[in-house]
Amino acid sequence: MSDAQVSESITIDAPPGVVFGILAAPRQHTRIDGSGSVGSVLSGPDRISSTDQTFTVRMQLFGVPYVIRNRVVEFEPDRLIAWRHFTANRWRYELTPTADGGTTVIETFDTSRADRVTDAVVRWAKFPERNRQGITETLERLKKAAESDATNA
């Protein structure tokens, strides 16, 4: 992993379809957000089904509210989903089925496509370090949500 990427993984006792169903539903992102920055979804599909779809979210950073529009840039059902906003930074989720019917999920915050100005801001705000904590907490919440959904299905 390069300095421009922060990744963590977790194994979830739920099939990839259940896990992906949560990730592909923007309105469920507040349910799994471990960063404390994701608010309500203002617009977007109920379920993402392809690249180039967008969803708009209320956010908060350092206590300051804002609205951001995200565009899906990678999409493979039950395997991969990634989105970005006006910067080139990506939030990416890779899903791999496990032999016992579960799913290993890798979440990555990727700044490798950022321009110099965006990269400087990302480093100044210590996003890689902040995002590692948020990623860890998000993956724990995703595990809890997906395992609950799989049990209740």
Residue pairs with C-beta under 8 A, 6 or more apart in sequence:
1 7
2 112
3 128
4 110
4 111
4 112
4 114
4 119
5 108
5 109
5 110
5 111
5 112
6 108
6 109
6 128
6 131
6 132
6 135
7 106
7 107
7 108
7 109
7 135
8 106
8 107
8 132
8 135
8 136
8 139
9 104
9 105
9 106
9 107
9 139
10 104
10 105
10 139
10 140
10 142
10 143
11 98
11 102
11 103
11 104
11 105
12 19
12 102
12 103
12 104
12 105
12 142
12 143
12 146
12 147
13 100
13 101
13 102
13 143
13 147
13 150
14 102
14 103
14 146
14 147
14 149
14 150
15 97
15 101
15 102
15 103
15 150
16 78
16 79
16 95
16 96
16 97
16 103
17 78
18 103
18 146
18 149
18 150
18 153
19 95
19 103
19 105
19 142
19 146
20 77
20 78
20 79
20 81
20 95
21 47
21 149
22 28
22 31
22 32
22 142
22 145
22 146
22 149
23 81
23 93
23 142
24 47
24 48
24 49
24 81
25 46
25 47
25 48
26 41
26 44
26 45
26 48
26 55
26 57
26 70
27 41
27 44
27 46
28 145
29 38
29 41
29 57
30 38
30 39
30 40
30 41
31 141
31 145
32 138
32 141
32 142
32 145
33 134
33 138
33 141
34 133
34 134
34 135
34 136
34 137
34 138
34 139
34 140
34 141
35 130
35 131
35 133
35 134
35 137
35 138
36 60
36 134
37 59
37 60
37 61
37 134
38 57
38 59
39 57
39 58
39 59
39 60
39 65
40 57
40 58
41 55
41 56
41 57
41 58
42 56
42 57
42 58
42 67
43 54
43 55
43 56
44 53
44 54
44 55
44 56
45 53
45 55
48 55
48 72
48 75
48 81
49 75
50 72
50 75
51 72
51 73
51 74
51 75
52 71
52 72
53 71
53 72
54 69
54 70
54 71
54 72
55 69
55 70
55 83
56 67
56 68
56 69
56 70
57 67
57 68
57 70
58 65
58 66
58 67
59 65
59 66
59 67
59 68
60 66
68 85
68 86
69 85
69 86
70 83
70 84
70 85
71 83
71 84
71 85
72 81
72 82
72 83
73 82
73 83
73 84
73 90
74 80
74 81
74 82
74 90
74 92
75 81
75 82
78 95
79 94
79 95
79 96
80 92
80 93
80 94
80 95
81 92
81 93
82 90
82 91
82 92
82 93
82 110
83 90
83 91
84 90
84 91
87 114
87 118
88 111
88 113
88 114
88 115
88 118
89 109
89 110
89 111
89 113
89 114
89 118
89 122
90 108
90 109
90 110
90 113
91 107
91 108
91 109
91 110
92 107
92 108
92 109
92 110
93 105
93 106
93 107
93 108
94 105
94 106
94 108
95 103
95 104
95 105
96 103
96 104
96 105
96 106
97 103
98 104
103 146
105 139
105 142
107 135
107 138
107 139
109 127
109 128
109 131
109 135
111 118
111 119
111 122
111 127
111 128
114 122
122 128
